[in-house]
Amino acid sequence: MENRIKELRKQKNITQENLADALSVTRQTIISLEGGRYNASLQLAYKLAKFFGVKIEDVFIFEEE
Amino acid sequence: MDYNKKIKQRIIISAVYAILGIAITISANIFGDKVNGGYLYSLGCAFTISGAALLVKFIRIKRSPELMRKFEVSARDERNIMIADKARVYAFGAYSIGAATAIIICSIFYMQREALIVALNLCALVLLYVLFSIILHKKY
């Protein structure tokens, strides 16, 4: 699943480390999420959307298989 | 989950490992002639070294608030949990294939006793898998 985490993070002008600290995850998780190698759980997706102040569908781009 | 409590538990477990390792090493030195002393000695050394290393690591984490925070984040991180789960699944698969290969090789070379031990081990593993699958299916 594609996402706009990197784009939203850059808009907010914060580092991966800051985002990781805010979400209580490791920086490696943020790197994997941004690289599209790992899909966030529902809980983390909510946390991300809440952090950026947008809806989940604005962070994650759902693609039908 | 209280991670302070978790660290304390890990310190106790590491200490038990190290003490057990020392006890096994001493036993290997005393009873080495009667039992397979070499294996026992290696096992004792492995327990002592790994237990002591873990003990130092967890004591360091407990003393430093920054390391404690990192430990907590790392332990809760969902990607780390997923990786650990996947690693266990791969290990289970690799072990099963390895054990099955060992059974075949042992059978070819008429090592019936060894083949039986590995086969029983594999059966126990599969039975445990089925048992935990049933329990988890009921739980979720």
N, CA and C atoms of all chains as a GROMACS GRO file, in nm:
protein
  615
    1MET      N    1   0.084  -0.120   0.000
    1MET     CA    2   0.000   0.000   0.000
    1MET      C    3   0.088   0.126   0.000
    2GLU      N    4   0.058   0.216  -0.092
    2GLU     CA    5   0.136   0.341  -0.097
    2GLU      C    6   0.089   0.438   0.011
    3ASN      N    7   0.178   0.529   0.049
    3ASN     CA    8   0.138   0.628   0.150
    3ASN      C    9   0.206   0.762   0.124
    4ARG      N   10   0.157   0.864   0.196
    4ARG     CA   11   0.210   1.000   0.178
    4ARG      C   12   0.284   1.047   0.305
    5ILE      N   13   0.337   0.952   0.380
    5ILE     CA   14   0.399   0.988   0.508
    5ILE      C   15   0.518   1.084   0.488
    6LYS      N   16   0.604   1.049   0.390
    6LYS     CA   17   0.722   1.133   0.366
    6LYS      C   18   0.681   1.276   0.328
    7GLU      N   19   0.582   1.282   0.240
    7GLU     CA   20   0.532   1.413   0.193
    7GLU      C   21   0.475   1.494   0.310
    8LEU      N   22   0.390   1.431   0.389
    8LEU     CA   23   0.328   1.500   0.503
    8LEU      C   24   0.432   1.539   0.608
    9ARG      N   25   0.532   1.452   0.626
    9ARG     CA   26   0.638   1.481   0.723
    9ARG      C   27   0.718   1.604   0.678
   10LYS      N   28   0.748   1.608   0.548
   10LYS     CA   29   0.826   1.722   0.496
   10LYS      C   30   0.745   1.851   0.504
   11GLN      N   31   0.614   1.839   0.484
   11GLN     CA   32   0.526   1.957   0.496
   11GLN      C   33   0.532   2.013   0.637
   12LYS      N   34   0.537   1.921   0.733
   12LYS     CA   35   0.542   1.962   0.875
   12LYS      C   36   0.683   2.003   0.917
   13ASN      N   37   0.780   1.974   0.829
   13ASN     CA   38   0.919   2.006   0.854
   13ASN      C   39   0.975   1.937   0.979
   14ILE      N   40   0.951   1.807   0.987
   14ILE     CA   41   1.005   1.731   1.101
   14ILE      C   42   1.089   1.614   1.049
   15THR      N   43   1.179   1.568   1.134
   15THR     CA   44   1.267   1.458   1.094
   15THR      C   45   1.200   1.323   1.122
   16GLN      N   46   1.257   1.219   1.065
   16GLN     CA   47   1.206   1.083   1.090
   16GLN      C   48   1.215   1.051   1.240
   17GLU      N   49   1.323   1.096   1.300
   17GLU     CA   50   1.345   1.073   1.443
   17GLU      C   51   1.234   1.138   1.526
   18ASN      N   52   1.199   1.264   1.491
   18ASN     CA   53   1.092   1.335   1.564
   18ASN      C   54   0.959   1.261   1.549
   19LEU      N   55   0.931   1.219   1.426
   19LEU     CA   56   0.804   1.149   1.400
   19LEU      C   57   0.801   1.017   1.478
   20ALA      N   58   0.914   0.946   1.475
   20ALA     CA   59   0.922   0.819   1.547
   20ALA      C   60   0.899   0.841   1.697
   21ASP      N   61   0.959   0.945   1.752
   21ASP     CA   62   0.941   0.976   1.895
   21ASP      C   63   0.796   1.009   1.927
   22ALA      N   64   0.733   1.086   1.837
   22ALA     CA   65   0.594   1.126   1.860
   22ALA      C   66   0.499   1.007   1.856
   23LEU      N   67   0.533   0.907   1.775
   23LEU     CA   68   0.444   0.791   1.761
   23LEU      C   69   0.486   0.672   1.846
   24SER      N   70   0.597   0.689   1.922
   24SER     CA   71   0.653   0.581   2.005
   24SER      C   72   0.686   0.456   1.924
   25VAL      N   73   0.750   0.479   1.811
   25VAL     CA   74   0.801   0.366   1.731
   25VAL      C   75   0.949   0.394   1.702
   26THR      N   76   1.017   0.297   1.643
   26THR     CA   77   1.157   0.319   1.612
   26THR      C   78   1.170   0.394   1.479
   27ARG      N   79   1.287   0.455   1.457
   27ARG     CA   80   1.309   0.529   1.333
   27ARG      C   81   1.306   0.433   1.214
   28GLN      N   82   1.351   0.310   1.235
   28GLN     CA   83   1.351   0.209   1.128
   28GLN      C   84   1.210   0.183   1.078
   29THR      N   85   1.112   0.191   1.169
   29THR     CA   86   0.973   0.169   1.128
   29THR      C   87   0.927   0.281   1.035
   30ILE      N   88   0.965   0.404   1.069
   30ILE     CA   89   0.930   0.519   0.983
   30ILE      C   90   0.996   0.504   0.846
   31ILE      N   91   1.123   0.463   0.846
   31ILE     CA   92   1.196   0.444   0.719
   31ILE      C   93   1.126   0.338   0.634
   32SER      N   94   1.088   0.226   0.696
   32SER     CA   95   1.021   0.118   0.623
   32SER      C   96   0.884   0.162   0.571
   33LEU      N   97   0.812   0.239   0.654
   33LEU     CA   98   0.680   0.288   0.612
   33LEU      C   99   0.694   0.382   0.492
   34GLU      N  100   0.788   0.473   0.501
   34GLU     CA  101   0.808   0.569   0.392
   34GLU      C  102   0.855   0.499   0.265
   35GLY      N  103   0.934   0.395   0.283
   35GLY     CA  104   0.984   0.320   0.167
   35GLY      C  105   0.882   0.223   0.110
   36GLY      N  106   0.768   0.209   0.178
   36GLY     CA  107   0.662   0.119   0.131
   36GLY      C  108   0.693  -0.028   0.154
   37ARG      N  109   0.793  -0.056   0.238
   37ARG     CA  110   0.828  -0.196   0.264
   37ARG      C  111   0.747  -0.255   0.379
   38TYR      N  112   0.681  -0.169   0.454
   38TYR     CA  113   0.601  -0.217   0.568
   38TYR      C  114   0.470  -0.141   0.573
   39ASN      N  115   0.361  -0.215   0.594
   39ASN     CA  116   0.229  -0.153   0.606
   39ASN      C  117   0.193  -0.137   0.754
   40ALA      N  118   0.150  -0.018   0.790
   40ALA     CA  119   0.119   0.009   0.931
   40ALA      C  120  -0.006  -0.066   0.976
   41SER      N  121  -0.012  -0.095   1.105
   41SER     CA  122  -0.133  -0.155   1.162
   41SER      C  123  -0.240  -0.046   1.166
   42LEU      N  124  -0.362  -0.087   1.195
   42LEU     CA  125  -0.472   0.010   1.204
   42LEU      C  126  -0.444   0.114   1.313
   43GLN      N  127  -0.390   0.065   1.423
   43GLN     CA  128  -0.360   0.153   1.537
   43GLN      C  129  -0.255   0.259   1.499
   44LEU      N  130  -0.149   0.215   1.431
   44LEU     CA  131  -0.044   0.310   1.392
   44LEU      C  132  -0.094   0.403   1.282
   45ALA      N  133  -0.179   0.351   1.195
   45ALA     CA  134  -0.237   0.435   1.089
   45ALA      C  135  -0.319   0.549   1.151
   46TYR      N  136  -0.397   0.514   1.254
   46TYR     CA  137  -0.476   0.616   1.326
   46TYR      C  138  -0.384   0.720   1.390
   47LYS      N  139  -0.278   0.670   1.454
   47LYS     CA  140  -0.183   0.761   1.520
   47LYS      C  141  -0.121   0.856   1.420
   48LEU      N  142  -0.083   0.802   1.303
   48LEU     CA  143  -0.021   0.885   1.198
   48LEU      C  144  -0.118   0.993   1.149
   49ALA      N  145  -0.243   0.950   1.121
   49ALA     CA  146  -0.343   1.044   1.071
   49ALA      C  147  -0.369   1.154   1.174
   50LYS      N  148  -0.378   1.112   1.300
   50LYS     CA  149  -0.403   1.208   1.409
   50LYS      C  150  -0.285   1.305   1.422
   51PHE      N  151  -0.165   1.252   1.409
   51PHE     CA  152  -0.047   1.336   1.422
   51PHE      C  153  -0.042   1.443   1.311
   52PHE      N  154  -0.075   1.402   1.189
   52PHE     CA  155  -0.070   1.496   1.077
   52PHE      C  156  -0.199   1.581   1.066
   53GLY      N  157  -0.300   1.544   1.144
   53GLY     CA  158  -0.426   1.618   1.143
   53GLY      C  159  -0.505   1.598   1.014
   54VAL      N  160  -0.496   1.476   0.959
   54VAL     CA  161  -0.571   1.443   0.836
   54VAL      C  162  -0.645   1.311   0.855
   55LYS      N  163  -0.723   1.272   0.754
   55LYS     CA  164  -0.794   1.143   0.761
   55LYS      C  165  -0.698   1.030   0.721
   56ILE      N  166  -0.730   0.908   0.762
   56ILE     CA  167  -0.644   0.794   0.728
   56ILE      C  168  -0.627   0.781   0.576
   57GLU      N  169  -0.740   0.802   0.504
   57GLU     CA  170  -0.733   0.786   0.357
   57GLU      C  171  -0.648   0.896   0.291
   58ASP      N  172  -0.617   1.002   0.368
   58ASP     CA  173  -0.527   1.104   0.314
   58ASP      C  174  -0.380   1.066   0.335
   59VAL      N  175  -0.357   0.970   0.423
   59VAL     CA  176  -0.219   0.925   0.448
   59VAL      C  177  -0.188   0.801   0.363
   60PHE      N  178  -0.286   0.708   0.362
   60PHE     CA  179  -0.265   0.582   0.291
   60PHE      C  180  -0.349   0.576   0.163
   61ILE      N  181  -0.288   0.529   0.058
   61ILE     CA  182  -0.360   0.518  -0.070
   61ILE      C  183  -0.395   0.372  -0.092
   62PHE      N  184  -0.524   0.343  -0.079
   62PHE     CA  185  -0.571   0.205  -0.091
   62PHE      C  186  -0.579   0.164  -0.238
   63GLU      N  187  -0.518   0.050  -0.267
   63GLU     CA  188  -0.525  -0.002  -0.406
   63GLU      C  189  -0.591  -0.138  -0.404
   64GLU      N  190  -0.697  -0.153  -0.484
   64GLU     CA  191  -0.764  -0.283  -0.494
   64GLU      C  192  -0.673  -0.380  -0.568
   65GLU      N  193  -0.664  -0.504  -0.516
   65GLU     CA  194  -0.576  -0.602  -0.582
   65GLU      C  195  -0.641  -0.657  -0.707
   66MET      N  196   0.173  -0.231   2.982
   66MET     CA  197   0.274  -0.320   3.040
   66MET      C  198   0.380  -0.237   3.113
   67ASP      N  199   0.414  -0.280   3.234
   67ASP     CA  200   0.514  -0.209   3.312
   67ASP      C  201   0.654  -0.259   3.272
   68TYR      N  202   0.726  -0.173   3.198
   68TYR     CA  203   0.856  -0.215   3.147
   68TYR      C  204   0.965  -0.215   3.254
   69ASN      N  205   0.943  -0.139   3.361
   69ASN     CA  206   1.037  -0.143   3.474
   69ASN      C  207   1.036  -0.282   3.538
   70LYS      N  208   0.913  -0.335   3.549
   70LYS     CA  209   0.895  -0.468   3.606
   70LYS      C  210   0.955  -0.573   3.511
   71LYS      N  211   0.935  -0.549   3.382
   71LYS     CA  212   0.984  -0.642   3.280
   71LYS      C  213   1.138  -0.650   3.284
   72ILE      N  214   1.201  -0.533   3.299
   72ILE     CA  215   1.348  -0.529   3.305
   72ILE      C  216   1.396  -0.603   3.430
   73LYS      N  217   1.325  -0.583   3.542
   73LYS     CA  218   1.362  -0.652   3.666
   73LYS      C  219   1.354  -0.804   3.647
   74GLN      N  220   1.244  -0.848   3.580
   74GLN     CA  221   1.227  -0.991   3.552
   74GLN      C  222   1.343  -1.044   3.468
   75ARG      N  223   1.381  -0.965   3.367
   75ARG     CA  224   1.489  -1.007   3.278
   75ARG      C  225   1.623  -1.013   3.351
   76ILE      N  226   1.643  -0.921   3.446
   76ILE     CA  227   1.767  -0.923   3.525
   76ILE      C  228   1.772  -1.052   3.607
   77ILE      N  229   1.659  -1.086   3.669
   77ILE     CA  230   1.653  -1.209   3.750
   77ILE      C  231   1.678  -1.332   3.662
   78ILE      N  232   1.612  -1.337   3.546
   78ILE     CA  233   1.627  -1.452   3.456
   78ILE      C  234   1.773  -1.465   3.409
   79SER      N  235   1.835  -1.351   3.373
   79SER     CA  236   1.975  -1.353   3.328
   79SER      C  237   2.067  -1.403   3.439
   80ALA      N  238   2.040  -1.356   3.563
   80ALA     CA  239   2.121  -1.400   3.677
   80ALA      C  240   2.106  -1.550   3.698
   81VAL      N  241   1.982  -1.599   3.686
   81VAL     CA  242   1.957  -1.744   3.702
   81VAL      C  243   2.034  -1.822   3.595
   82TYR      N  244   2.032  -1.772   3.471
   82TYR     CA  245   2.106  -1.834   3.360
   82TYR      C  246   2.254  -1.844   3.394
   83ALA      N  247   2.310  -1.730   3.440
   83ALA     CA  248   2.454  -1.725   3.470
   83ALA      C  249   2.488  -1.821   3.584
   84ILE      N  250   2.404  -1.822   3.689
   84ILE     CA  251   2.430  -1.911   3.805
   84ILE      C  252   2.419  -2.057   3.762
   85LEU      N  253   2.316  -2.086   3.681
   85LEU     CA  254   2.297  -2.222   3.630
   85LEU      C  255   2.419  -2.264   3.547
   86GLY      N  256   2.468  -2.172   3.466
   86GLY     CA  257   2.586  -2.198   3.383
   86GLY      C  258   2.708  -2.231   3.468
   87ILE      N  259   2.726  -2.153   3.576
   87ILE     CA  260   2.840  -2.177   3.666
   87ILE      C  261   2.826  -2.316   3.731
   88ALA      N  262   2.702  -2.347   3.774
   88ALA     CA  263   2.676  -2.476   3.838
   88ALA      C  264   2.704  -2.591   3.741
   89ILE      N  265   2.661  -2.577   3.616
   89ILE     CA  266   2.684  -2.683   3.516
   89ILE      C  267   2.834  -2.699   3.489
   90THR      N  268   2.905  -2.585   3.479
   90THR     CA  269   3.049  -2.590   3.452
   90THR      C  270   3.123  -2.660   3.567
   91ILE      N  271   3.085  -2.626   3.691
   91ILE     CA  272   3.148  -2.691   3.808
   91ILE      C  273   3.116  -2.841   3.809
   92SER      N  274   2.988  -2.874   3.778
   92SER     CA  275   2.947  -3.015   3.773
   92SER      C  276   3.027  -3.090   3.667
   93ALA      N  277   3.049  -3.024   3.553
   93ALA     CA  278   3.125  -3.088   3.444
   93ALA      C  279   3.267  -3.118   3.490
   94ASN      N  280   3.322  -3.028   3.571
   94ASN     CA  281   3.459  -3.050   3.620
   94ASN      C  282   3.464  -3.163   3.723
   95ILE      N  283   3.358  -3.171   3.805
   95ILE     CA  284   3.356  -3.274   3.910
   95ILE      C  285   3.319  -3.412   3.854
   96PHE      N  286   3.206  -3.413   3.776
   96PHE     CA  287   3.155  -3.542   3.727
   96PHE      C  288   3.191  -3.570   3.581
   97GLY      N  289   3.285  -3.494   3.530
   97GLY     CA  290   3.322  -3.505   3.388
   97GLY      C  291   3.358  -3.645   3.343
   98ASP      N  292   3.417  -3.724   3.433
   98ASP     CA  293   3.459  -3.860   3.396
   98ASP      C  294   3.341  -3.955   3.382
   99LYS      N  295   3.239  -3.931   3.465
   99LYS     CA  296   3.123  -4.023   3.467
   99LYS      C  297   3.023  -3.992   3.356
  100VAL      N  298   3.006  -3.866   3.327
  100VAL     CA  299   2.911  -3.827   3.221
  100VAL      C  300   2.990  -3.768   3.102
  101ASN      N  301   2.915  -3.722   3.000
  101ASN     CA  302   2.982  -3.664   2.884
  101ASN      C  303   3.028  -3.522   2.919
  102GLY      N  304   3.143  -3.513   2.986
  102GLY     CA  305   3.192  -3.389   3.042
  102GLY      C  306   3.213  -3.276   2.942
  103GLY      N  307   3.258  -3.309   2.823
  103GLY     CA  308   3.287  -3.208   2.720
  103GLY      C  309   3.164  -3.127   2.683
  104TYR      N  310   3.055  -3.200   2.657
  104TYR     CA  311   2.930  -3.132   2.619
  104TYR      C  312   2.877  -3.047   2.735
  105LEU      N  313   2.884  -3.107   2.855
  105LEU     CA  314   2.834  -3.040   2.975
  105LEU      C  315   2.914  -2.911   3.001
  106TYR      N  316   3.044  -2.920   2.982
  106TYR     CA  317   3.133  -2.805   3.003
  106TYR      C  318   3.098  -2.693   2.903
  107SER      N  319   3.079  -2.731   2.776
  107SER     CA  320   3.044  -2.632   2.672
  107SER      C  321   2.911  -2.566   2.703
  108LEU      N  322   2.815  -2.648   2.746
  108LEU     CA  323   2.681  -2.597   2.780
  108LEU      C  324   2.690  -2.498   2.897
  109GLY      N  325   2.769  -2.536   2.997
  109GLY     CA  326   2.788  -2.450   3.114
  109GLY      C  327   2.851  -2.317   3.078
  110CYS      N  328   2.954  -2.323   2.993
  110CYS     CA  329   3.023  -2.199   2.951
  110CYS      C  330   2.927  -2.111   2.872
  111ALA      N  331   2.850  -2.171   2.782
  111ALA     CA  332   2.756  -2.094   2.699
  111ALA      C  333   2.653  -2.024   2.788
  112PHE      N  334   2.598  -2.096   2.886
  112PHE     CA  335   2.499  -2.040   2.979
  112PHE      C  336   2.560  -1.926   3.059
  113THR      N  337   2.682  -1.948   3.110
  113THR     CA  338   2.748  -1.847   3.195
  113THR      C  339   2.774  -1.719   3.116
  114ILE      N  340   2.834  -1.735   2.997
  114ILE     CA  341   2.870  -1.616   2.918
  114ILE      C  342   2.746  -1.541   2.872
  115SER      N  343   2.646  -1.614   2.817
  115SER     CA  344   2.526  -1.545   2.767
  115SER      C  345   2.448  -1.482   2.884
  116GLY      N  346   2.439  -1.554   2.996
  116GLY     CA  347   2.369  -1.502   3.114
  116GLY      C  348   2.435  -1.376   3.167
  117ALA      N  349   2.570  -1.379   3.176
  117ALA     CA  350   2.644  -1.263   3.228
  117ALA      C  351   2.630  -1.143   3.133
  118ALA      N  352   2.638  -1.170   3.002
  118ALA     CA  353   2.627  -1.061   2.903
  118ALA      C  354   2.489  -0.995   2.910
  119LEU      N  355   2.386  -1.079   2.920
  119LEU     CA  356   2.249  -1.026   2.929
  119LEU      C  357   2.228  -0.949   3.059
  120LEU      N  358   2.288  -1.001   3.167
  120LEU     CA  359   2.277  -0.936   3.298
  120LEU      C  360   2.335  -0.794   3.292
  121VAL      N  361   2.454  -0.781   3.232
  121VAL     CA  362   2.519  -0.649   3.218
  121VAL      C  363   2.431  -0.558   3.133
  122LYS      N  364   2.380  -0.612   3.022
  122LYS     CA  365   2.296  -0.532   2.930
  122LYS      C  366   2.171  -0.478   3.002
  123PHE      N  367   2.101  -0.566   3.074
  123PHE     CA  368   1.976  -0.523   3.138
  123PHE      C  369   2.000  -0.430   3.257
  124ILE      N  370   2.112  -0.451   3.328
  124ILE     CA  371   2.144  -0.360   3.439
  124ILE      C  372   2.173  -0.219   3.384
  125ARG      N  373   2.246  -0.215   3.272
  125ARG     CA  374   2.277  -0.085   3.206
  125ARG      C  375   2.147  -0.015   3.165
  126ILE      N  376   2.054  -0.093   3.107
  126ILE     CA  377   1.926  -0.035   3.064
  126ILE      C  378   1.849   0.020   3.184
  127LYS      N  379   1.848  -0.058   3.292
  127LYS     CA  380   1.772  -0.016   3.411
  127LYS      C  381   1.827   0.114   3.472
  128ARG      N  382   1.959   0.129   3.464
  128ARG     CA  383   2.023   0.247   3.527
  128ARG      C  384   2.009   0.373   3.444
  129SER      N  385   1.990   0.359   3.312
  129SER     CA  386   1.984   0.477   3.225
  129SER      C  387   1.842   0.503   3.176
  130PRO      N  388   1.782   0.619   3.211
  130PRO     CA  389   1.646   0.649   3.165
  130PRO      C  390   1.634   0.653   3.012
  131GLU      N  391   1.739   0.701   2.944
  131GLU     CA  392   1.738   0.709   2.798
  131GLU      C  393   1.736   0.569   2.736
  132LEU      N  394   1.823   0.480   2.788
  132LEU     CA  395   1.825   0.342   2.738
  132LEU      C  396   1.694   0.271   2.769
  133MET      N  397   1.636   0.304   2.886
  133MET     CA  398   1.508   0.246   2.927
  133MET      C  399   1.397   0.287   2.829
  134ARG      N  400   1.398   0.415   2.790
  134ARG     CA  401   1.298   0.465   2.696
  134ARG      C  402   1.313   0.395   2.560
  135LYS      N  403   1.441   0.381   2.517
  135LYS     CA  404   1.468   0.314   2.388
  135LYS      C  405   1.424   0.168   2.394
  136PHE      N  406   1.449   0.102   2.507
  136PHE     CA  407   1.410  -0.038   2.524
  136PHE      C  408   1.258  -0.052   2.514
  137GLU      N  409   1.188   0.040   2.580
  137GLU     CA  410   1.042   0.038   2.580
  137GLU      C  411   0.986   0.058   2.438
  138VAL      N  412   1.042   0.157   2.367
  138VAL     CA  413   0.996   0.185   2.230
  138VAL      C  414   1.024   0.065   2.141
  139SER      N  415   1.144   0.009   2.155
  139SER     CA  416   1.183  -0.106   2.073
  139SER      C  417   1.095  -0.228   2.102
  140ALA      N  418   1.063  -0.248   2.229
  140ALA     CA  419   0.981  -0.364   2.267
  140ALA      C  420   0.837  -0.349   2.220
  141ARG      N  421   0.788  -0.224   2.214
  141ARG     CA  422   0.650  -0.200   2.172
  141ARG      C  423   0.635  -0.185   2.022
  142ASP      N  424   0.745  -0.156   1.953
  142ASP     CA  425   0.740  -0.127   1.810
  142ASP      C  426   0.677  -0.241   1.732
  143GLU      N  427   0.571  -0.210   1.658
  143GLU     CA  428   0.495  -0.315   1.589
  143GLU      C  429   0.575  -0.383   1.478
  144ARG      N  430   0.668  -0.307   1.414
  144ARG     CA  431   0.750  -0.368   1.310
  144ARG      C  432   0.847  -0.470   1.372
  145ASN      N  433   0.904  -0.436   1.486
  145ASN     CA  434   0.993  -0.530   1.556
  145ASN      C  435   0.919  -0.657   1.596
  146ILE      N  436   0.794  -0.638   1.643
  146ILE     CA  437   0.714  -0.754   1.683
  146ILE      C  438   0.685  -0.842   1.561
  147MET      N  439   0.651  -0.777   1.448
  147MET     CA  440   0.622  -0.851   1.324
  147MET      C  441   0.746  -0.927   1.278
  148ILE      N  442   0.864  -0.862   1.285
  148ILE     CA  443   0.989  -0.926   1.242
  148ILE      C  444   1.019  -1.048   1.331
  149ALA      N  445   1.001  -1.031   1.461
  149ALA     CA  446   1.026  -1.142   1.554
  149ALA      C  447   0.933  -1.259   1.524
  150ASP      N  448   0.805  -1.230   1.498
  150ASP     CA  449   0.708  -1.334   1.464
  150ASP      C  450   0.746  -1.406   1.335
  151LYS      N  451   0.783  -1.326   1.234
  151LYS     CA  452   0.821  -1.386   1.105
  151LYS      C  453   0.946  -1.471   1.119
  152ALA      N  454   1.043  -1.421   1.198
  152ALA     CA  455   1.168  -1.496   1.218
  152ALA      C  456   1.138  -1.631   1.282
  153ARG      N  457   1.043  -1.632   1.378
  153ARG     CA  458   1.004  -1.758   1.442
  153ARG      C  459   0.941  -1.853   1.342
  154VAL      N  460   0.856  -1.799   1.255
  154VAL     CA  461   0.790  -1.881   1.153
  154VAL      C  462   0.894  -1.942   1.059
  155TYR      N  463   0.989  -1.860   1.014
  155TYR     CA  464   1.095  -1.910   0.924
  155TYR      C  465   1.182  -2.015   0.995
  156ALA      N  466   1.213  -1.987   1.122
  156ALA     CA  467   1.295  -2.081   1.199
  156ALA      C  468   1.223  -2.216   1.212
  157PHE      N  469   1.092  -2.211   1.236
  157PHE     CA  470   1.011  -2.332   1.247
  157PHE      C  471   1.018  -2.411   1.116
  158GLY      N  472   1.000  -2.341   1.004
  158GLY     CA  473   1.002  -2.406   0.873
  158GLY      C  474   1.139  -2.465   0.842
  159ALA      N  475   1.245  -2.386   0.868
  159ALA     CA  476   1.381  -2.432   0.839
  159ALA      C  477   1.418  -2.552   0.927
  160TYR      N  478   1.376  -2.547   1.056
  160TYR     CA  479   1.405  -2.657   1.147
  160TYR      C  480   1.334  -2.784   1.100
  161SER      N  481   1.208  -2.770   1.059
  161SER     CA  482   1.130  -2.887   1.015
  161SER      C  483   1.196  -2.952   0.894
  162ILE      N  484   1.237  -2.870   0.798
  162ILE     CA  485   1.303  -2.924   0.678
  162ILE      C  486   1.436  -2.990   0.715
  163GLY      N  487   1.512  -2.923   0.801
  163GLY     CA  488   1.641  -2.977   0.845
  163GLY      C  489   1.625  -3.110   0.918
  164ALA      N  490   1.525  -3.116   1.006
  164ALA     CA  491   1.501  -3.237   1.082
  164ALA      C  492   1.457  -3.351   0.990
  165ALA      N  493   1.368  -3.320   0.895
  165ALA     CA  494   1.320  -3.422   0.801
  165ALA      C  495   1.437  -3.475   0.718
  166THR      N  496   1.526  -3.385   0.676
  166THR     CA  497   1.645  -3.427   0.599
  166THR      C  498   1.735  -3.516   0.685
  167ALA      N  499   1.751  -3.477   0.812
  167ALA     CA  500   1.835  -3.555   0.903
  167ALA      C  501   1.778  -3.696   0.923
  168ILE      N  502   1.646  -3.706   0.932
  168ILE     CA  503   1.582  -3.838   0.950
  168ILE      C  504   1.612  -3.926   0.828
  169ILE      N  505   1.598  -3.867   0.709
  169ILE     CA  506   1.622  -3.944   0.585
  169ILE      C  507   1.769  -3.990   0.579
  170ILE      N  508   1.861  -3.897   0.608
  170ILE     CA  509   2.004  -3.930   0.601
  170ILE      C  510   2.040  -4.038   0.704
  171CYS      N  511   1.988  -4.020   0.827
  171CYS     CA  512   2.015  -4.119   0.933
  171CYS      C  513   1.960  -4.256   0.895
  172SER      N  514   1.841  -4.257   0.832
  172SER     CA  515   1.780  -4.384   0.792
  172SER      C  516   1.863  -4.452   0.684
  173ILE      N  517   1.914  -4.373   0.589
  173ILE     CA  518   1.997  -4.429   0.480
  173ILE      C  519   2.123  -4.495   0.537
  174PHE      N  520   2.182  -4.430   0.636
  174PHE     CA  521   2.308  -4.482   0.694
  174PHE      C  522   2.283  -4.572   0.817
  175TYR      N  523   2.161  -4.625   0.829
  175TYR     CA  524   2.125  -4.719   0.936
  175TYR      C  525   2.151  -4.664   1.076
  176MET      N  526   2.133  -4.533   1.094
  176MET     CA  527   2.148  -4.474   1.228
  176MET      C  528   2.007  -4.461   1.287
  177GLN      N  529   1.948  -4.577   1.319
  177GLN     CA  530   1.808  -4.581   1.360
  177GLN      C  531   1.780  -4.502   1.489
  178ARG      N  532   1.872  -4.512   1.584
  178ARG     CA  533   1.851  -4.444   1.713
  178ARG      C  534   1.847  -4.292   1.694
  179GLU      N  535   1.942  -4.241   1.617
  179GLU     CA  536   1.949  -4.096   1.591
  179GLU      C  537   1.825  -4.050   1.514
  180ALA      N  538   1.786  -4.134   1.414
  180ALA     CA  539   1.668  -4.100   1.333
  180ALA      C  540   1.543  -4.091   1.421
  181LEU      N  541   1.533  -4.187   1.516
  181LEU     CA  542   1.417  -4.190   1.606
  181LEU      C  543   1.414  -4.065   1.696
  182ILE      N  544   1.530  -4.026   1.748
  182ILE     CA  545   1.536  -3.908   1.836
  182ILE      C  546   1.492  -3.782   1.760
  183VAL      N  547   1.545  -3.767   1.637
  183VAL     CA  548   1.509  -3.648   1.558
  183VAL      C  549   1.361  -3.653   1.520
  184ALA      N  550   1.312  -3.773   1.486
  184ALA     CA  551   1.170  -3.788   1.447
  184ALA      C  552   1.078  -3.753   1.563
  185LEU      N  553   1.114  -3.801   1.683
  185LEU     CA  554   1.032  -3.770   1.802
  185LEU      C  555   1.032  -3.620   1.829
  186ASN      N  556   1.148  -3.560   1.810
  186ASN     CA  557   1.162  -3.415   1.828
  186ASN      C  558   1.071  -3.339   1.732
  187LEU      N  559   1.072  -3.384   1.607
  187LEU     CA  560   0.990  -3.320   1.504
  187LEU      C  561   0.841  -3.339   1.533
  188CYS      N  562   0.806  -3.460   1.577
  188CYS     CA  563   0.665  -3.488   1.611
  188CYS      C  564   0.619  -3.398   1.726
  189ALA      N  565   0.705  -3.383   1.827
  189ALA     CA  566   0.671  -3.297   1.942
  189ALA      C  567   0.648  -3.154   1.896
  190LEU      N  568   0.733  -3.109   1.804
  190LEU     CA  569   0.722  -2.972   1.753
  190LEU      C  570   0.589  -2.953   1.679
  191VAL      N  571   0.556  -3.050   1.594
  191VAL     CA  572   0.431  -3.042   1.516
  191VAL      C  573   0.310  -3.048   1.610
  192LEU      N  574   0.317  -3.137   1.709
  192LEU     CA  575   0.206  -3.148   1.806
  192LEU      C  576   0.186  -3.017   1.882
  193LEU      N  577   0.298  -2.955   1.923
  193LEU     CA  578   0.289  -2.826   1.993
  193LEU      C  579   0.228  -2.719   1.902
  194TYR      N  580   0.266  -2.724   1.776
  194TYR     CA  581   0.211  -2.628   1.679
  194TYR      C  582   0.058  -2.644   1.670
  195VAL      N  583   0.014  -2.768   1.656
  195VAL     CA  584  -0.131  -2.796   1.645
  195VAL      C  585  -0.202  -2.750   1.772
  196LEU      N  586  -0.143  -2.783   1.887
  196LEU     CA  587  -0.203  -2.748   2.016
  196LEU      C  588  -0.219  -2.596   2.030
  197PHE      N  589  -0.112  -2.522   2.000
  197PHE     CA  590  -0.119  -2.376   2.012
  197PHE      C  591  -0.212  -2.314   1.907
  198SER      N  592  -0.220  -2.378   1.789
  198SER     CA  593  -0.313  -2.330   1.686
  198SER      C  594  -0.457  -2.339   1.736
  199ILE      N  595  -0.490  -2.454   1.798
  199ILE     CA  596  -0.626  -2.474   1.850
  199ILE      C  597  -0.656  -2.368   1.958
  200ILE      N  598  -0.560  -2.351   2.050
  200ILE     CA  599  -0.580  -2.254   2.160
  200ILE      C  600  -0.599  -2.113   2.103
  201LEU      N  601  -0.514  -2.074   2.007
  201LEU     CA  602  -0.522  -1.938   1.951
  201LEU      C  603  -0.648  -1.918   1.868
  202HIS      N  604  -0.694  -2.028   1.799
  202HIS     CA  605  -0.819  -2.017   1.723
  202HIS      C  606  -0.937  -1.991   1.816
  203LYS      N  607  -0.931  -2.053   1.934
  203LYS     CA  608  -1.040  -2.032   2.031
  203LYS      C  609  -1.033  -1.892   2.090
  204LYS      N  610  -0.910  -1.844   2.109
  204LYS     CA  611  -0.890  -1.713   2.172
  204LYS      C  612  -0.933  -1.598   2.080
  205TYR      N  613  -0.897  -1.608   1.950
  205TYR     CA  614  -0.928  -1.497   1.858
  205TYR      C  615  -1.042  -1.532   1.763
   0.00000   0.00000   0.00000
